[in-house]
Amino acid sequence: MIRERENTALPGLPVAIGLITTAIVSAYALVQAARADAPGTAAMWGGVFLLAVFFMTGLFVVNPNEGKVLQFFGRYAGTVKQAGLRWANPLYTKKRISQRIRNFESAHLKVNDNEGNPIEIAAVVVWRVVDTAEAVFEVDDYNNYVKVQTEAALRNLATRYTYDTHDEAQMSLRGHTVAVAEHLKNEIQDRLTRAGVEVMEARISHLAYAQEIAHAMLQRQQAGAIIAARQRIVEGAVGMVEMALEMLSRRDIVTLDNERKAAMVSNLLVVLCGDKSTQPVINTGTIYQ
């Protein structure tokens, strides 16, 4: 792998002043030699003028958060990162690489989650180039590489999790957004390391069931939510009944046989688990009549 190394290059302003001065002086001397009918002298000053113009092509500007990758006949010669006017060998080819922070939003991908349900998912990735040499020489087009690898990582992420779950111990795309975003960021980073790219943030920007099953899955979600809620209600009701029987027995308020305990448990469960409020029935006799 080709690693980035910095090429400081020469300060451009002094070089530019010197070359411009040389070009002006040589042009003036060339005119004077031509007037004096001195072809040898004119040729010499003409060559100096052409060299000054040729060396001027080595001047280039580096903007903040930008790098210029230098190549000498295909060989990597370093990266200039110092902002301002710089000068390097005119034979160097110079490729601009931005190191500013960028945003990329993937397309809405249609994939299957861990349970095989078709879903639509998209992500936003915040990234920047940290190694200009790897970005230029390790991949053909680092912008397209970021796009393709991000979508591949997003597809792989969607297949590892379910869209939604009522079990808090099981991770889901909708219920554990922070953990899922961290997983997505790490997976994208692993894929983009060879391209000299740093992933600063990755998060899901769109998540929904596919249109063909959206209505059915909504009904399924509602049914699952009702079942989960009922389970909680029943667990709480059983605990309350158990606590009530234990307190009655401990305080010796009333003594109940097994048949009356069963009737009490039934009545309490109806009261605690019913969808609607119960209507009380007043017993004016004994508990056995």
Secondary structure as a PSIPRED ss2 file (coil, helix, strand):
# PSIPRED VFORMAT (PSIPRED V4.0)

   1 M C   1.000  0.000  0.000
   2 I C   1.000  0.000  0.000
   3 R C   1.000  0.000  0.000
   4 E C   1.000  0.000  0.000
   5 R C   1.000  0.000  0.000
   6 E E   0.000  0.000  1.000
   7 N C   1.000  0.000  0.000
   8 T C   1.000  0.000  0.000
   9 A C   1.000  0.000  0.000
  10 L E   0.000  0.000  1.000
  11 P E   0.000  0.000  1.000
  12 G H   0.000  1.000  0.000
  13 L H   0.000  1.000  0.000
  14 P H   0.000  1.000  0.000
  15 V H   0.000  1.000  0.000
  16 A H   0.000  1.000  0.000
  17 I H   0.000  1.000  0.000
  18 G H   0.000  1.000  0.000
  19 L H   0.000  1.000  0.000
  20 I H   0.000  1.000  0.000
  21 T H   0.000  1.000  0.000
  22 T H   0.000  1.000  0.000
  23 A H   0.000  1.000  0.000
  24 I H   0.000  1.000  0.000
  25 V H   0.000  1.000  0.000
  26 S H   0.000  1.000  0.000
  27 A H   0.000  1.000  0.000
  28 Y H   0.000  1.000  0.000
  29 A H   0.000  1.000  0.000
  30 L H   0.000  1.000  0.000
  31 V H   0.000  1.000  0.000
  32 Q H   0.000  1.000  0.000
  33 A H   0.000  1.000  0.000
  34 A H   0.000  1.000  0.000
  35 R H   0.000  1.000  0.000
  36 A C   1.000  0.000  0.000
  37 D C   1.000  0.000  0.000
  38 A C   1.000  0.000  0.000
  39 P H   0.000  1.000  0.000
  40 G H   0.000  1.000  0.000
  41 T H   0.000  1.000  0.000
  42 A H   0.000  1.000  0.000
  43 A H   0.000  1.000  0.000
  44 M H   0.000  1.000  0.000
  45 W H   0.000  1.000  0.000
  46 G H   0.000  1.000  0.000
  47 G H   0.000  1.000  0.000
  48 V H   0.000  1.000  0.000
  49 F H   0.000  1.000  0.000
  50 L H   0.000  1.000  0.000
  51 L H   0.000  1.000  0.000
  52 A H   0.000  1.000  0.000
  53 V H   0.000  1.000  0.000
  54 F H   0.000  1.000  0.000
  55 F H   0.000  1.000  0.000
  56 M H   0.000  1.000  0.000
  57 T C   1.000  0.000  0.000
  58 G C   1.000  0.000  0.000
  59 L E   0.000  0.000  1.000
  60 F E   0.000  0.000  1.000
  61 V E   0.000  0.000  1.000
  62 V E   0.000  0.000  1.000
  63 N C   1.000  0.000  0.000
  64 P C   1.000  0.000  0.000
  65 N C   1.000  0.000  0.000
  66 E E   0.000  0.000  1.000
  67 G E   0.000  0.000  1.000
  68 K E   0.000  0.000  1.000
  69 V E   0.000  0.000  1.000
  70 L E   0.000  0.000  1.000
  71 Q E   0.000  0.000  1.000
  72 F E   0.000  0.000  1.000
  73 F C   1.000  0.000  0.000
  74 G C   1.000  0.000  0.000
  75 R E   0.000  0.000  1.000
  76 Y E   0.000  0.000  1.000
  77 A E   0.000  0.000  1.000
  78 G E   0.000  0.000  1.000
  79 T E   0.000  0.000  1.000
  80 V E   0.000  0.000  1.000
  81 K C   1.000  0.000  0.000
  82 Q C   1.000  0.000  0.000
  83 A C   1.000  0.000  0.000
  84 G E   0.000  0.000  1.000
  85 L E   0.000  0.000  1.000
  86 R E   0.000  0.000  1.000
  87 W E   0.000  0.000  1.000
  88 A C   1.000  0.000  0.000
  89 N C   1.000  0.000  0.000
  90 P C   1.000  0.000  0.000
  91 L C   1.000  0.000  0.000
  92 Y C   1.000  0.000  0.000
  93 T E   0.000  0.000  1.000
  94 K E   0.000  0.000  1.000
  95 K E   0.000  0.000  1.000
  96 R E   0.000  0.000  1.000
  97 I E   0.000  0.000  1.000
  98 S E   0.000  0.000  1.000
  99 Q C   1.000  0.000  0.000
 100 R C   1.000  0.000  0.000
 101 I C   1.000  0.000  0.000
 102 R E   0.000  0.000  1.000
 103 N E   0.000  0.000  1.000
 104 F E   0.000  0.000  1.000
 105 E E   0.000  0.000  1.000
 106 S C   1.000  0.000  0.000
 107 A C   1.000  0.000  0.000
 108 H C   1.000  0.000  0.000
 109 L E   0.000  0.000  1.000
 110 K E   0.000  0.000  1.000
 111 V E   0.000  0.000  1.000
 112 N E   0.000  0.000  1.000
 113 D C   1.000  0.000  0.000
 114 N C   1.000  0.000  0.000
 115 E C   1.000  0.000  0.000
 116 G C   1.000  0.000  0.000
 117 N C   1.000  0.000  0.000
 118 P E   0.000  0.000  1.000
 119 I E   0.000  0.000  1.000
 120 E E   0.000  0.000  1.000
 121 I E   0.000  0.000  1.000
 122 A E   0.000  0.000  1.000
 123 A E   0.000  0.000  1.000
 124 V E   0.000  0.000  1.000
 125 V E   0.000  0.000  1.000
 126 V E   0.000  0.000  1.000
 127 W E   0.000  0.000  1.000
 128 R E   0.000  0.000  1.000
 129 V E   0.000  0.000  1.000
 130 V C   1.000  0.000  0.000
 131 D C   1.000  0.000  0.000
 132 T H   0.000  1.000  0.000
 133 A H   0.000  1.000  0.000
 134 E H   0.000  1.000  0.000
 135 A H   0.000  1.000  0.000
 136 V H   0.000  1.000  0.000
 137 F H   0.000  1.000  0.000
 138 E C   1.000  0.000  0.000
 139 V C   1.000  0.000  0.000
 140 D C   1.000  0.000  0.000
 141 D C   1.000  0.000  0.000
 142 Y H   0.000  1.000  0.000
 143 N H   0.000  1.000  0.000
 144 N H   0.000  1.000  0.000
 145 Y H   0.000  1.000  0.000
 146 V H   0.000  1.000  0.000
 147 K H   0.000  1.000  0.000
 148 V H   0.000  1.000  0.000
 149 Q H   0.000  1.000  0.000
 150 T H   0.000  1.000  0.000
 151 E H   0.000  1.000  0.000
 152 A H   0.000  1.000  0.000
 153 A H   0.000  1.000  0.000
 154 L H   0.000  1.000  0.000
 155 R H   0.000  1.000  0.000
 156 N H   0.000  1.000  0.000
 157 L H   0.000  1.000  0.000
 158 A H   0.000  1.000  0.000
 159 T H   0.000  1.000  0.000
 160 R H   0.000  1.000  0.000
 161 Y C   1.000  0.000  0.000
 162 T E   0.000  0.000  1.000
 163 Y C   1.000  0.000  0.000
 164 D C   1.000  0.000  0.000
 165 T C   1.000  0.000  0.000
 166 H C   1.000  0.000  0.000
 167 D C   1.000  0.000  0.000
 168 E C   1.000  0.000  0.000
 169 A C   1.000  0.000  0.000
 170 Q C   1.000  0.000  0.000
 171 M C   1.000  0.000  0.000
 172 S E   0.000  0.000  1.000
 173 L C   1.000  0.000  0.000
 174 R C   1.000  0.000  0.000
 175 G C   1.000  0.000  0.000
 176 H C   1.000  0.000  0.000
 177 T H   0.000  1.000  0.000
 178 V H   0.000  1.000  0.000
 179 A H   0.000  1.000  0.000
 180 V H   0.000  1.000  0.000
 181 A H   0.000  1.000  0.000
 182 E H   0.000  1.000  0.000
 183 H H   0.000  1.000  0.000
 184 L H   0.000  1.000  0.000
 185 K H   0.000  1.000  0.000
 186 N H   0.000  1.000  0.000
 187 E H   0.000  1.000  0.000
 188 I H   0.000  1.000  0.000
 189 Q H   0.000  1.000  0.000
 190 D H   0.000  1.000  0.000
 191 R H   0.000  1.000  0.000
 192 L H   0.000  1.000  0.000
 193 T H   0.000  1.000  0.000
 194 R H   0.000  1.000  0.000
 195 A H   0.000  1.000  0.000
 196 G C   1.000  0.000  0.000
 197 V E   0.000  0.000  1.000
 198 E E   0.000  0.000  1.000
 199 V E   0.000  0.000  1.000
 200 M E   0.000  0.000  1.000
 201 E E   0.000  0.000  1.000
 202 A E   0.000  0.000  1.000
 203 R E   0.000  0.000  1.000
 204 I E   0.000  0.000  1.000
 205 S E   0.000  0.000  1.000
 206 H E   0.000  0.000  1.000
 207 L E   0.000  0.000  1.000
 208 A E   0.000  0.000  1.000
 209 Y E   0.000  0.000  1.000
 210 A C   1.000  0.000  0.000
 211 Q H   0.000  1.000  0.000
 212 E H   0.000  1.000  0.000
 213 I H   0.000  1.000  0.000
 214 A H   0.000  1.000  0.000
 215 H H   0.000  1.000  0.000
 216 A H   0.000  1.000  0.000
 217 M H   0.000  1.000  0.000
 218 L H   0.000  1.000  0.000
 219 Q H   0.000  1.000  0.000
 220 R H   0.000  1.000  0.000
 221 Q H   0.000  1.000  0.000
 222 Q H   0.000  1.000  0.000
 223 A H   0.000  1.000  0.000
 224 G H   0.000  1.000  0.000
 225 A H   0.000  1.000  0.000
 226 I H   0.000  1.000  0.000
 227 I H   0.000  1.000  0.000
 228 A H   0.000  1.000  0.000
 229 A H   0.000  1.000  0.000
 230 R H   0.000  1.000  0.000
 231 Q H   0.000  1.000  0.000
 232 R H   0.000  1.000  0.000
 233 I H   0.000  1.000  0.000
 234 V H   0.000  1.000  0.000
 235 E H   0.000  1.000  0.000
 236 G H   0.000  1.000  0.000
 237 A H   0.000  1.000  0.000
 238 V H   0.000  1.000  0.000
 239 G H   0.000  1.000  0.000
 240 M H   0.000  1.000  0.000
 241 V H   0.000  1.000  0.000
 242 E H   0.000  1.000  0.000
 243 M H   0.000  1.000  0.000
 244 A H   0.000  1.000  0.000
 245 L H   0.000  1.000  0.000
 246 E H   0.000  1.000  0.000
 247 M H   0.000  1.000  0.000
 248 L H   0.000  1.000  0.000
 249 S H   0.000  1.000  0.000
 250 R H   0.000  1.000  0.000
 251 R C   1.000  0.000  0.000
 252 D C   1.000  0.000  0.000
 253 I C   1.000  0.000  0.000
 254 V C   1.000  0.000  0.000
 255 T C   1.000  0.000  0.000
 256 L C   1.000  0.000  0.000
 257 D C   1.000  0.000  0.000
 258 N H   0.000  1.000  0.000
 259 E H   0.000  1.000  0.000
 260 R H   0.000  1.000  0.000
 261 K H   0.000  1.000  0.000
 262 A H   0.000  1.000  0.000
 263 A H   0.000  1.000  0.000
 264 M H   0.000  1.000  0.000
 265 V H   0.000  1.000  0.000
 266 S H   0.000  1.000  0.000
 267 N H   0.000  1.000  0.000
 268 L H   0.000  1.000  0.000
 269 L H   0.000  1.000  0.000
 270 V H   0.000  1.000  0.000
 271 V H   0.000  1.000  0.000
 272 L H   0.000  1.000  0.000
 273 C H   0.000  1.000  0.000
 274 G C   1.000  0.000  0.000
 275 D C   1.000  0.000  0.000
 276 K C   1.000  0.000  0.000
 277 S C   1.000  0.000  0.000
 278 T C   1.000  0.000  0.000
 279 Q C   1.000  0.000  0.000
 280 P C   1.000  0.000  0.000
 281 V C   1.000  0.000  0.000
 282 I C   1.000  0.000  0.000
 283 N C   1.000  0.000  0.000
 284 T C   1.000  0.000  0.000
 285 G C   1.000  0.000  0.000
 286 T C   1.000  0.000  0.000
 287 I C   1.000  0.000  0.000
 288 Y C   1.000  0.000  0.000
 289 Q C   1.000  0.000  0.000
